[in-house]
Amino acid sequence: MSVAPAPAPTAAAKRAPVPEARPKRRGRWGTEIFLLAVSLAFVAPLLLAVYASLRPYEETSEEGYFSLPKNLSFDYYRQAFTDSGMTKYFMNTLIIAVPGVLIVLFLASFTAFAVSRLKMRGGIVLVMVFTAGNLLPQQVIITPLYAVFNRIELPYWMSDSYLMYDSYWAVLAVQIGFQLGFCVFVLANFMRALPQEIIEAAIVDGAGVWTQYWRITLPLCRPALAALGTLQFTWMYNDFLWALVFINTGDKLPITSALNNLSGQFFTDYNLLAAGSVIVAAPTIIVFLLLQRHFIAGLTLGSTKG
């Protein structure tokens, strides 16, 4: 008795079943709505400042800041840049921020390399000390630092006041001292995650400590350095407290103090002040946009395995 062959599968049967798309969970919708609301809450003040800086003060005083515009112009930006002397204050800020960021990143990376890669004794304790320094409120040591800086003498080519007080060195020293601990903590944990086999192979090839640090470890830390560099530049650029305390000469003050020149004694044009605030915030936005790719890579590093 012969068995009939099974019928050949049709083309429809050969096609694999297409899984139905699962609907989005309600929790995901809630998360996206929450993140959107938080983003708008952070961006809204900046957008309002830009919007106000493009309108005449007379118009906003009569119709309110949330009314539709009748006249838009960039006159306030030109006026804010010229009346406050921002060019001079920009240079003062760069004199403090640029060397401060470079020195902090160099010292922090070198210290983190010694702690995490050279297996030095007491490395964990040293990182804990650096981290504990960030827990100290900065305002607590204003008076002691003020007294110390008034006793440290400097040559005229370093300070025209012959003291560390009323010089860029005072602000730079404080910025480096307070920011170093945070950077050491971040870079030390970052370097511990790097494969130890890379350093071992370099040692076999005869690489010294400086070569291991400068030519091998430091290039691998580029995302972390870019993220820290962006944060450090933003913090030093926006600082107002230390310059106000340790600098007495008005021509040496940073850009954050230039906005005070736009406020009158009896009347303040807040639209003009908004234009000045947008100008002051522009460099930090530009730095973030230039380092955005490395900044995001540094923040998300270690979020996945494999």
C-alpha positions as a printed Julia matrix, in Angstrom:
306×3 Matrix{Float64}:
  0.0     0.0    0.0
  1.59    3.24  -1.09
  1.39    6.41   0.93
  0.44    9.57  -0.92
  3.09   12.28  -0.67
  2.29   15.25   1.52
  1.16   18.32  -0.38
  3.82   20.96  -0.91
  3.43   23.96   1.35
  1.92   26.95  -0.3
  3.65   30.33  -0.57
  1.44   31.69   2.18
  2.44   28.86   4.49
  6.14   29.42   3.81
  5.98   33.0    5.04
  6.78   33.28   8.71
  4.05   34.8   10.81
  4.59   38.49  11.44
  4.39   39.26  15.12
  1.94   41.93  15.99
  3.42   45.19  17.18
  2.97   45.48  20.88
  1.33   48.66  21.99
  3.41   51.06  24.0
  3.08   50.64  27.67
  1.41   53.37  29.6
  4.48   53.74  31.76
  6.6    54.6   28.74
  4.14   57.27  27.66
  4.2    58.7   31.16
  8.02   58.76  31.17
  8.19   60.53  27.83
  5.62   63.13  28.89
  7.51   63.72  32.14
 10.86   64.14  30.36
  9.27   66.5   27.84
  7.8    68.61  30.63
 11.15   68.77  32.45
 12.95   69.75  29.22
 10.47   72.53  28.55
 10.82   73.75  32.12
 14.58   74.11  31.63
 14.41   75.62  28.14
 11.47   77.98  28.76
 13.45   80.67  30.69
 16.1    80.81  27.96
 13.49   81.05  25.22
 11.66   83.77  27.13
 14.92   85.71  27.57
 15.66   85.49  23.84
 12.1    86.55  23.02
 12.23   89.5   25.41
 15.65   90.63  24.14
 14.22   91.08  20.63
 11.35   93.37  21.71
 11.37   97.01  22.87
 10.85   97.53  26.57
  7.97   99.94  25.95
  6.07   97.22  24.09
  6.48   94.58  26.77
  5.65   97.03  29.57
  2.36   97.87  27.88
  1.28   94.47  26.54
  3.24   92.04  28.72
  6.04   89.58  27.97
  3.68   86.86  26.75
  1.97   89.0   24.1
  2.54   88.75  20.35
  5.39   90.94  19.09
  4.98   94.0   16.9
  8.66   94.91  16.45
 11.64   92.54  16.56
 15.24   93.7   16.26
 18.79   92.99  17.47
 19.36   96.53  18.74
 19.51   95.41  22.35
 22.35   92.99  21.58
 24.46   95.73  20.05
 23.68   98.05  22.95
 24.39   95.38  25.57
 27.73   94.48  24.02
 28.94   98.08  23.76
 27.5    99.6   26.96
 28.82   96.88  29.27
 32.3    96.59  27.72
 31.93   92.84  27.32
 35.08   92.39  25.24
 37.26   93.25  28.21
 35.24   91.08  30.59
 35.28   88.16  28.15
 39.07   88.28  28.12
 39.17   88.39  31.93
 37.0    85.29  32.08
 39.1    83.39  29.54
 42.26   84.24  31.5
 40.73   82.37  34.44
 38.64   79.64  32.8
 40.93   78.3   30.05
 44.1    77.77  32.16
 41.92   76.57  35.03
 40.29   73.83  32.95
 43.59   72.68  31.43
 45.41   72.59  34.77
 42.56   70.79  36.53
 42.28   68.12  33.83
 46.05   67.55  33.74
 46.49   67.29  37.52
 43.33   65.23  37.96
 44.18   62.78  35.17
 47.74   62.33  36.44
 46.54   61.77  40.01
 43.8    59.4   38.87
 46.33   57.43  36.81
 48.63   57.05  39.8
 45.77   55.97  42.04
 44.01   53.56  39.67
 46.73   52.16  37.4
 49.97   52.15  39.42
 48.45   50.39  42.46
 50.0    52.86  44.88
 49.46   52.32  48.59
 46.66   54.31  50.11
 45.16   55.12  46.72
 41.59   54.55  47.86
 42.14   56.76  50.89
 43.55   59.49  48.66
 40.48   59.38  46.4
 38.26   59.56  49.48
 40.14   62.64  50.68
 39.73   64.32  47.28
 36.04   63.47  47.28
 35.52   64.66  50.86
 36.95   68.05  49.88
 33.93   68.61  47.63
 31.6    68.14  50.6
 33.02   71.24  52.32
 30.82   74.3   51.73
 32.86   76.82  49.81
 31.48   79.77  51.75
 33.02   78.45  54.98
 36.6    79.22  53.92
 36.04   82.65  52.38
 37.39   84.51  55.41
 40.5    82.32  55.9
 41.36   82.51  52.2
 40.85   86.27  52.19
 43.33   86.61  55.08
 45.85   84.22  53.47
 45.76   85.86  50.02
 46.36   89.26  51.6
 49.6    87.91  53.11
 51.01   86.18  50.01
 53.26   88.56  48.1
 53.76   88.31  44.35
 56.08   90.16  41.96
 54.65   93.02  39.94
 54.61   91.02  36.69
 52.22   88.58  38.36
 50.07   91.07  40.27
 50.05   94.85  40.1
 48.87   94.88  43.72
 51.99   92.92  44.79
 49.63   90.53  46.57
 47.75   87.39  45.59
 44.6    89.26  46.56
 43.16   91.33  43.73
 44.75   89.11  41.09
 43.66   86.34  38.76
 45.92   83.93  40.63
 43.65   83.95  43.68
 40.55   83.01  41.7
 42.49   80.47  39.64
 43.92   78.78  42.75
 40.49   78.47  44.36
 38.9    77.11  41.2
 41.62   74.49  40.79
 41.48   73.5   44.45
 37.74   72.97  44.54
 37.31   71.33  41.14
 40.26   68.95  41.39
 38.6    66.49  43.77
 35.55   65.91  41.6
 37.66   65.32  38.48
 39.99   62.91  40.3
 36.99   60.91  41.53
 35.46   60.64  38.05
 38.69   59.85  36.19
 39.9    57.33  38.75
 36.71   55.3   38.38
 36.91   55.68  34.6
 40.51   54.43  34.43
 39.75   51.43  36.62
 37.32   50.25  33.94
 40.04   50.23  31.26
 41.53   46.8   30.41
 44.63   46.13  32.48
 46.08   44.08  29.6
 46.79   47.28  27.67
 49.12   48.56  30.38
 50.72   45.14  30.81
 51.46   44.95  27.08
 52.97   48.43  27.17
 55.2    47.47  30.11
 56.41   44.4   28.2
 57.3    46.68  25.27
 59.38   48.85  27.62
 56.99   51.77  28.13
 57.72   53.95  31.13
 55.22   55.55  33.48
 54.95   58.74  31.43
 54.37   56.79  28.21
 51.73   54.65  29.89
 49.96   57.82  31.03
 50.38   60.21  28.1
 50.32   57.92  25.06
 48.17   54.99  26.2
 45.8    55.86  29.05
 45.03   59.5   28.28
 43.77   58.9   24.68
 41.39   56.24  26.0
 39.97   58.78  28.45
 38.98   61.28  25.75
 35.19   60.94  26.34
 35.58   61.45  30.09
 37.97   64.37  29.6
 35.59   66.02  27.13
 32.66   65.66  29.52
 34.66   67.01  32.45
 36.13   69.8   30.33
 32.65   70.95  29.33
 31.42   70.92  32.91
 34.53   72.62  34.29
 34.45   75.39  31.7
 30.77   76.01  32.43
 31.32   76.16  36.18
 34.39   78.41  36.02
 32.87   80.62  33.36
 29.66   81.17  35.33
 31.37   81.68  38.69
 30.65   85.01  40.35
 31.39   84.47  44.05
 35.16   84.02  44.08
 35.87   86.86  41.66
 33.64   89.16  43.69
 35.49   88.29  46.91
 39.11   88.15  45.75
 39.2    90.81  43.01
 38.89   94.43  44.0
 39.71   96.17  40.71
 36.67   96.52  38.48
 38.63   96.1   35.25
 39.69   92.57  36.32
 36.21   91.2   37.0
 34.86   88.33  34.83
 31.98   88.42  32.36
 29.32   87.57  34.95
 29.9    90.96  36.57
 29.43   92.8   33.26
 25.67   92.32  33.53
 25.69   94.62  36.55
 26.78   97.44  34.25
 23.48   97.15  32.41
 21.45   97.91  35.54
 20.75  101.56  36.2
 20.55  103.23  39.59
 16.87  104.12  39.31
 15.69  102.13  36.3
 16.59   98.8   34.73
 15.66   97.82  31.18
 15.07   94.1   31.65
 14.93   93.48  27.91
 18.42   94.94  27.62
 19.48   92.8   30.56
 18.0    89.73  28.83
 20.06   90.48  25.72
 23.19   90.73  27.84
 22.37   87.43  29.55
 21.99   85.68  26.19
 25.37   87.06  25.04
 27.01   85.89  28.26
 25.5    82.4   27.94
 26.5    81.98  24.29
 30.13   80.75  24.85
 29.05   77.9   27.13
 26.43   76.81  24.6
 29.04   76.89  21.82
 31.47   74.8   23.88
 28.78   72.23  24.58
 27.8    72.01  20.9
 31.44   71.53  19.86
 32.01   68.78  22.44
 28.51   67.33  22.38
 29.48   63.99  20.87
 32.3    63.38  23.35
 30.23   64.78  26.22
 27.36   62.35  25.63
 29.8    59.47  25.13
 31.42   60.28  28.45
 28.09   60.36  30.26
 26.78   57.09  28.77
 30.03   55.13  29.05
 29.52   52.09  31.17
 25.75   52.07  30.77
 25.94   48.88  28.7
 28.01   45.72  28.98
 29.77   43.76  26.31
